[in-house]
């Protein structure tokens, strides 16, 4: 089961939206203990007509999906 991430770790996950990913790419961060941690795998890359991308990331245990977007507005206001 997915663990609770600290605010600092959640910030690192959010910063990953500026990295270019393809489907099946792993998403990793350096956690608060200084260890490389596997957050999940990119399962889908969605790009709109303006070039904004949304990454759908599946956690290793498949219990939680993250969506990392270049534009939060683009996800929630359509």
KOLLO-810439 format. One line per field, with one value per residue (C-alpha): residue number from 1; residue in one letter; x, y, z. Coordinates in steps of 0.001 Angstrom, whole numbers, plus 524288, in hexadecimal, padded with zeros to 5 digits. Example, Ala and Ser with C-alpha at 12.3 -4.5 7.8 and 13.67 -1.06 7.14 Angstrom:
<rs>
n	1/2
res	A/S
xx	8300C/83566
yy	7EE6C/7FBDC
zz	81E78/81BE4
</rs>
This chain:
<rs>
n	1/2/3/4/5/6/7/8/9/10/11/12/13/14/15/16/17/18/19/20/21/22/23/24/25/26/27/28/29/30/31/32/33/34/35/36/37/38/39/40/41/42/43/44/45/46/47/48/49/50/51/52/53/54/55/56/57/58/59/60/61/62/63/64/65/66/67/68/69/70/71/72/73/74/75/76/77/78
res	X/X/X/X/X/X/X/X/X/X/X/X/X/X/X/X/X/X/X/X/X/X/X/X/X/X/X/X/X/X/X/X/X/X/X/X/X/X/X/X/X/X/X/X/X/X/X/X/X/X/X/X/X/X/X/X/X/X/X/X/X/X/X/X/X/X/X/X/X/X/X/X/X/X/X/X/X/X
xx	80000/804AA/80AA0/8081B/811A0/816E1/81418/8221A/82099/81396/81A76/824C9/81A1B/8138C/8208B/8212A/816E1/821F5/828E0/82587/8202A/81B3E/811FE/81865/822D2/82550/82303/82CC8/8303E/83A8F/832A6/834F9/83E6B/846F2/84324/83E37/83004/82776/81AE3/814CD/81455/80F23/8036A/7FE00/80295/7F77B/7FA87/7F089/7F01E/7F8C4/80383/800B6/80321/7FD01/8041C/7FC54/8050A/8018C/80758/80F20/80421/7F9C2/7F1C2/7F330/7F450/7FB17/7F8C6/803F6/80065/806CE/7FA19/7F144/7E76B/7E75E/7E37C/7D8CA/7D2DB/7CDD3
yy	80000/80DD0/814F1/822D5/82C61/8382B/845DD/8466C/83995/83DF3/84A3C/841C9/839C7/8464C/84B3A/83F3E/84580/84D20/840B8/83AA1/82CD3/8223B/8170B/80C51/815AD/81423/81FD4/820B0/82AB5/82BBF/82A34/830F0/8261C/82914/81C6D/81B20/81715/811D3/819C0/812BA/810D8/81A33/81339/81DF2/82AC6/833B2/83FA2/84A02/8526C/85CE3/85340/85258/844B9/83CC9/830E2/825F0/81E8C/8116C/80E63/801B2/7FB0A/80082/805ED/8144C/81BD6/828FB/832ED/83C33/84772/85326/85A4B/85746/86073/857C8/84BCA/85181/85C1B/855CA
zz	80000/7FD2B/8088E/80D01/806AE/80DF2/808E3/80402/7FC8E/7F6BA/7F1FA/7EB64/7E4D1/7E01E/7DAB0/7D1F1/7C924/7C2D9/7BE79/7B15C/7B2C5/7A9A5/7ACA0/7B4CD/7BA28/7C8C6/7D1B2/7DCE1/7E73E/7F1C3/7FE3A/80B48/80F39/80359/7FC90/7EE98/7EF7B/7E49F/7E47D/7D901/7CA5B/7C00C/7BA29/7B18B/7ABAC/7A780/79F42/79BB0/78F79/795C0/79937/7A7CC/7AD0E/7B7F5/7BD34/7C38E/7CD0B/7D2F8/7E04F/7E1F2/7E979/7E02D/7EB7B/7E7E4/7DB2A/7DA6A/7CFBE/7CD3A/7C454/7BE2E/7C122/7CC9D/7C66E/7BA57/7C264/7CACB/7C258/7B5CF
</rs>
